[in-house]
C-alpha cells in the first residue's frame, strides 16, 4: 500500500511537471545571462552555517584572536558588536539588529541565548520621540532620519523584529509607531498626490527633506518607505498608508534607481500591491531595476550576471558596478545575503517569474561562499592565514568580493577583500603598489577586512533555504521572510537547473497534505505524507503550497482559494 501511495504521488507530480503552464514564464534579462548551473556548483549548508555563526557571535565568551565578538550589559540591557573583527565595539543597528533577526530566522531564540535577552536589549534602538528605530541609540531625539542603511533600514529591522516576536507588546506598539512615522515621511515626500523621493532622507522637525549627504542615497529608496506603509496598512487598515505605498512604488517605477539595499523590498512590495490590492504596476520593470538594468547614473549597483573569474561562476552577487577601461564589480556581503530573502517570496504572488527567481537564487546560494573566501587560495583573499587559524570552518565573511585584487597589477581574480586595509581603517593604509608585499608581511595574519556588519545578515539566507537530495535543486521557503503576509499555507519554491527531468524527495511535515502548484495552477500530489517524490522537468520551477488534505480548491476571480485562504494569486 505504501508503494502504491508513493508511486501514485510520482505519477501525479510527473504529470504536472510535464504539462503545459497556463501562461508562459516571464523572463528577467540579467538572469538570462546566468548559466543554468553555476560552475562549479558549490552550495553550502547555509542554515547550519548561520546557526553556528550566531552561536559564536552572540556568545560573550567567544574569543577570536583574543577578542570577544559581542559585549553585553545588564542594566540597562544593551549589547555592542564591532563592524569588523577586532575593530572598536559599536551599537550600529546594521550590525546588531540584523544579528538578532537573523538568529531568529534560523531557529535560535535570542531572548534566551547564552544567558542574555537580546530582544529586550534591541528595544534600546527605538526612539520614542520620533517613533522609529535608529541606526545608533545615541541618535534618539535627532530629527534627521537618513534614507539609507544608516536610517530607514534600522526602521525596517525594527518592523522585522516585531514580526518575529508577535507576542511582545512593546515591539507591537513600536511597529505601529514606526508605520505612522513612515506615513509622515511619505507625506513630507509629497505622497500620495505628488511624490518626490529624489532626496537624502527626512527632517521630522522641519517637515522637510534632510539626510546624510551621500549623493547615491537618492537612488532607489522609495521602496523602503512603501514597504513599511504596506505593513502599516496590514496592521491598521489605514487606507492612507495604502495610497501612499502605491504612490511611492509608482514613483519608483517612473524614476528607476538602485543603491546598496534601500531598493531591495521593491519587487515584493510591488507584487503584493498587484496581487492583494488590485494594483497594476509593471513588476517586470521593478525587477529590472532590482537587478540593476537601467540608467548607469541611477543604477550604480547590480546583480552580477554572466561573470566568470578564475574558472568560477560569480553570478548572483549584489555588487557595485566598476566602470572603466575594464569593467568589473565590487560585490558586498550584506546585499548578497539580504537579496534572496526579499525576492523569493515574490514567486508566490507572481509565479510566472518562478523560473528566473529560482535560477538567480541558486546562483546566489552558490556564489555567496566566495564572500567567505571559502574555496579560495591564499592569493585570492586578504586574510587566509588568519582565517585558517581562527575561522577554520569558514563561518565569517569578508566585506566583499572584487573582480580583482587591490594590487596595482590586478593579477588575482576574483578576490575576497574589504575597505579597511586599503583605506587605512583600524590600522595603516596599504597602497596598491605595496599590497602583495604588505599582505605577506603583515595583514594576511590580521582580520581587518572580516566584516561582522556584513556577515551578521547570514540568517536571512540560511533561514529560507535547504538542500534537497538532488544537487542544485534547493527548497526555498516563500513565507519565512514575507513578513506581515495575509494568512497562508506553507509555500516553497523549487527550481530544476539541470538539462533533464529530476525527481526530488521532500518531507512536507507531519500529517497528510495536498500539494498545489501555483505555476501549473493544479493540485499535483494528493495526501502527501513523509518523503514525497516530486518530479521537475528540465529548467522547470514549482511553487508548491501545502494545503489540508482533501481541501477543495475554488476559483474566485483571478485567484484560487482553499478553505478561504489564497493559494494562487494568478489563475
N, C-alpha and C positions, 0 to 999 in steps of 0.2 A: 504493500500500500504506500509506504514511504517513497519507494522508487517511482510509483505512478504519479504521486504528487509532484515530485521534483521534475520528472520528465514532462508532465503537463505544463508546469511553470516555464520550462525551457522552450516548449513549442510556442506558448503564448508570447513570451518575450521575443523570440526569434521572429515571429510573425510581425510584431510591432516594429522591430528594428529594420526589417526588410521592406516594410510597407512604405507608401508614399506619404510625405508630410502634407498636411492640408494647405500649407503655404511654404514657398521656398525659404531657405535660410537666408538671413541678411548677412552681408559681409562688412568687415571693418578693414579699411585699406591697409593700415600698418600691420594688422595681424596677418594679412595675406602675404606679407613679406617674410614672415617667420616660417621656417620649415615645419612640417607636420610633427616631427620629433626632434627634440634637442639632440645634439651630437657633441659629446657623449650624453646619454640620458642618466643623470645622477640626481635623484630626488631623496633628500634626507628625510628622516622621520621627524618632521617639524613639530609635531605635538609633543613627542618625547623631549626633543631638544629644548623647546620652550619651557616645559616643566622644570627640567634640570637647570636651565638658565635662571629662572626666577627663584628656585630653591637656593641657588648660590647667591644671587644678587641680594635677595631680601633677608638673608641670614646675617645679622650683625656680627656673628662670629667668623664669617668668611674672611680670609686674608689672602690677597693676591699680591705677591711681591712686597709683603709686609703691610699692605693697606686694606682696610675694610672697604667694601663696596657701598655700604649704606651705614648711616649713623642715625640712631633713633633717640628720641627724648620722650619722657613720660608726661611731664607737666610743663606747659600744655602739650598734648600729643603732637608730635611732629617727626619728620624724617627728612634726610637730605642725601642726595646721590650726586657724585661728580659727573660732569658731562663726558669726561674722558677718564679712563682708568689712571689713577694717580694724580689727577688734577684736583684743585680745590673743591670742597663739597658745596653744592648749591641746592636750592629748592625750586628749580625750574619745573613748571608743570609738564613741559615737553618730555622731561626725563622721568619725573616722579609719578605723575598721574597715569602716564601710559603704562608704566610697570604694573600698577595696581589693576588697571583694566585688562592688561594682557595676561596677568596671572590668573585672574578670574576666568577669562576665556578658555584657559586650558585646564580648568577644574580645580585649581587651588583656591583656598579660602583666605583672602588677605585680612579678614577680620581676626583670624586666629593663626598667624603664621610666625613661627619662631618666637612665640610669646608676646607678639605685638599686634595691635589692631591698626592696620594701615588704612582701613577705610575711615575710621574715626579721625585719624590724623589728616587724611586727604581733605576733609571739610575745612581745614585751615586755609585752603586756597580760595575759598568763597569770599567774595566781597559783598557784605550786606548793604553797603551804601548804594552801589550801582547794580547789584543783583546778578553778578556774573562770577565765574571762576577766573582767577587771574593767573598770568604766567608765573608770577612770584608773589608770595604773600605780602611782601613789602609794598606792592602796587595797590593794595586795598585803599580805597579812597581817592585814587588818582582818576580824574575824569576821562583821561585819554585811553582808548582801547584800540589796539592795533589790529589791522585787517590781515593778519598773517599768523605764522606759527608761534609768534610771541604775544598773541592777543586772542583773536576769535577761537583759535584752536584749543586754548585752555577751556573756554566755554563749552566747546564740543565734547572735550574729555569729561567735563562735569556732567553733561547730559548722558553720556555713555555710562558713567559711574552710577547714576541714578537708575538707569535701565537695568543694570546688572544686579542692583540691590534694591528691588522694588518694595521690600518690606521696611526700608529705612525712611522714616517720616521726614527726617531732616533733609535727606537727599531729594525726596519727592518735592518738598517745598522749594528747595533750591532750584530744581529743574523748572518748576513753574515760573519762578522768578526770572530765571535765565531766558525762557522763551519770551517773557514780557519785555526784557531788556533788548532782545534781538528784534522784537517788533518796533521798539523805539529806534533802533539802528536803521531798520528798513524805512521808517517814516522820515528820518533825517536824510536818507539817501533818495527820497522822493517817491517811494512806493506808496500806493500801487499805481498812481497816475503817471508819474514822470520820473522813473528811476534813473540814477546815475551812480554806478559803482566804480567809476574811474577815480578812486580816492584811496587814501592810505589808512583809513580807519575812521574813528568817530571820537568826538569830544562831547561827552554827555553834558557837561556843564554849559557849554556854548550851544548845544543843539546843532552842531555843525560838523563837517568832516574834520578829521585830525589823524595823527598817527605817525609811526616810525618812518622817517624819510628815506626809505629804500625804494627807488622808482619801480622796480619789478613787482613790489607788493600790490600795485594797482591791478595786476593782471589776474583774472580768474577767481576772485574771491566771492563773487555773488552767490555761488552755491553754498558757501559756508555761512551765509545768512539765510538762504532759502531752506536748508535742511532743518535748522532749529525751529524755524517757523512752521514747517510741516509737523515737526514733533509737537509744537505748541498747539496746533490745531487738533492733533490727535488727543492731547491731554485735556484740552478745554472746550473744544468745539468752536473756538473763536473764528468766525468767518473772515475777519480782517487779516488774521495770520495767514489763512489760506490764500487770500487775494494777494498779499504781499509776497508769499512764497512764489506764486505764479509770476508775479511781476519781476522778481529777482531772476528767475530762470529765463523769462522772456528776454531780459537784458543780456544775460549770459549768452543766449543763442545769437543775439544780434551783435554782440561785442565779444567775440571769442578771445579767451585768454587763459594762460596756464602758467603757474609758477609754484614750485615746491608742492605743498599738499592742500592748499586752500581751495582748490578746484575739485578735490578727489571725490566728493559726495555728489557731484553734478549729475552723472548718469542715473544713480539710484533715486535721487530726488525727482528727476525728470520722469523716470519710468513709473514711479509711484503716482505722480500727479496725473500722468496719462492713464494709468490702469485703474486707479481708485477714484479719481475725481474728474474723469472725462475731459482731461486737457488734451491738447493735440500738438504738443511740442515735437520738434524734429529730433528724436532721440539719436538718430544716426549722426546728425551734426554735433550733438553734445558728446557722443562717443569719439568722434574725430578730434574734437577739442581735447578730450581727456587723454587721448593717445599722442597728442602733440602735432596733429596735422592742422596747419593754419599759417597765418602770417608769422614769419620768423620773429618780427619785432614784438609780437604779443604772445608768442608761444616759445619762449627760450628753453623750455624743458619738454621732454618727450619720453615715450616708452621705447626702449631700444628694440630694433627690428631689423632682420637681415644682417646681423652683425656676427662676424666670426673672427676670433682673435686667438692666436696660439693654438690652433686646432680645436677650439671650443666654441660652441654656440653661446653667445652672450645676450640673448634676447629676453624681453620681459622685464627689464630693469627700469626704474624710474630715474631719469638722468637729465642733467644739464647738457644741452647741445653745445658742442665746442666747434664753432665755425673757423674758417681759416683756409690756408692752402691745403691742409689735410684735415678733413672733418673727423671729429672724434666725440667722445662723450665722457662725462663725469657722473657716474651713477651713484645715488645715495641710498643708504640702507633704510632710513625711515620711510621714505615714499615707496620703496620697493616692498617693504613689509606691510604697509597700510593699504596699498592699492587693491590687492585681491579682495580684502575684507569689504570694500565698498562696491566692487564691481560684480563679484559672484552673485549677490542677491538679485541683480538686475535680470538674471536668467529666468527667475520665476515670474516676473512681470512682463518680460518680453522674450519668450523662449525662441523667437526667430534668431536671436543673437547667441543662443546657447553654444553653437558650434565654435564660433570665434572667441567667445569668452573662455570656453574650455581650452582652446589651443593656447591662448595667451596665458591663462592661469598655470598650465603645465610648464610653460617656459619660465614663468616667474618662480615656481616652486623648484625648478632645476637650477636656474642661474643664481638664485639667492645664496647658494653655498659659496660662490666666489667672493661675496662680500665678507665672508669669514676667513678668506684665504684658504678655504677647505679645498684640497687637491692642488693647490698652487705651491710651487717650489720656492726656495729662498729668493731667487731672482725676481719673483713676481709678486712680492708683498714686502711691506716695510719691516715687520716685527716678527719674522719667522722664529728667531731664536727665543724671544720672549714667549711666544705662543707655545712653542714646543715644551717649554718648562712649566708655564703657568696655566695654559689652556689646551692641554693635550687632547681633549675631546672636541675641540672646535666649537665651543658654545658662543664665544664672544665675536663681535663684529667690528670690522674696520668702519670708519666713517663712510667710505665709498670705494668704488672701483673705477679706475680710469682706463681709457683705451691704451694708454702708455704710461711709463714711469715718469717721475718728475725730473729725471736727469736731463741734461741738455741734448742727449743723443736719441732719446725716446726708443730705446732698444727693446725693452721688455713689455710684452703685450699679451693679455691685459695685466693690470697692476692694482693690487689692493692697497689702499692708502688712506689719507685723510689730510686735513688742513694744518694741524698744529706744527708738524715738523717743518714744512716749507714756509709757514707764516711766522714761526717763532713764538707760538703759544706754549706756555708751561715749560719753556726751555729755549735753547739757542735756535735761531733761524738757520736753516740749511739752504744754501743757494744751489741752483740747478747744476752748476759745474762741479760742485763738491758732493753731489747727492750720493753716488755709489760709494765713494771712498768713505764718507762720513757714516753711511749705513754700516759698512764693515767695521768701522772703528767704534761706533757708539750705539746708534739708535736701533739696530736690529735687536738689541737686548733691552729696549725700552718698550713702552706701551702708549706713547703719546697720541697715536692715531687710532687707538682702540676706543670706540665711541659708545658709551652707555646710553647717551641721549638718543642714539640711533637704534641700537640693539634692543633697548627696552620695549620696542614695539613688536618683538618676535611673536608674542601671543596672538596678535591679530592675524598672523598667518597660521601658526600652529593650532589655533582654536577652530579653524574651519576646514582643515584638510587632513585626510587619512589616505594611506595607500590601500590598494586592493591586491588581489592575488595575481594580477597581470601588471607587470612593469609598464609605467606610462599612463595607466588608467587610474585616475585619482577620484576620490569621493569628496566632493565639496559640499559643505553644509550651507544651504542658501538662507537659513534663518538666523544663525548664531550672531551675525553682525548686521542683520536688518532690524536695528533697534526700533522699538515702538511700532512694530508692524501690527496689522489687524490680526485677529485670530486666524491661525493657520495650522495645517498638519505638517509634520516633519517633511522636509523637502531637500533633495540632494541633486547636484549636477554631476553627471558623468560624461566623459568625452573619450572616444577611442581614436588615438592619433595614428594607429597602425594601418597599413595598407591592406589588411584582411580583417574578416569578421573575428571578433574576440568574445569569449564568454568569461565573465567575472562572477564570483560568488560573494554575495553581500548579505550580512545579517542585519535586518532592519529592526531589531529589537524584540522584546518579549511579546508573546501573543501572536495573533494572526492578523495580517493586514492585506488589503488590496493595493496594488501599485498602479497609480495613474501617471501617465507620461504626458506632460504639458507640451512636449514637442510634437507628438503624434496625436494628441487630443483623444487618448483612449486609455482604458484600463488594460494594462499589458500583462499583469500577473494577478491571479486571484488567490487569496488565502496563503500568502507567503508566510512561511514560518521557519526560523532558523536560517542557515546559509542558503541563500536562494540564487540560482543561476540567472544571470541577466546577459542577454546576447546583444552586442552592439555591432552594427555594420562598420565597415572601414570609414573613418572620418566622421562618424555619426556621434551625436550627443543625445542624452536623455535628461530630462528634468523630472525626476520621479518623486511623486507625492504619496506618502504612506497614509491611506485613508482607512477607516474602520472596515473590516472585512464584511462584505455584503452590502455596504452603503451604496445607495443609488446615486449616480452622478446625473444631475439635471442641468440642462442648459437654461440659462437666464440671460437673454440678450447675447452679448459677446462673451459672457463668462460661463464657466461650469462650476457648480457647487455640489458639495456632498454634505448632507446634514446641516445645511445652512452656511457652510464655510467654503470660501472660494478656493478651488484647486487649479483653476486655469483662467487667466485673465484675457486670453486672446483666441477664443474659439472662432 
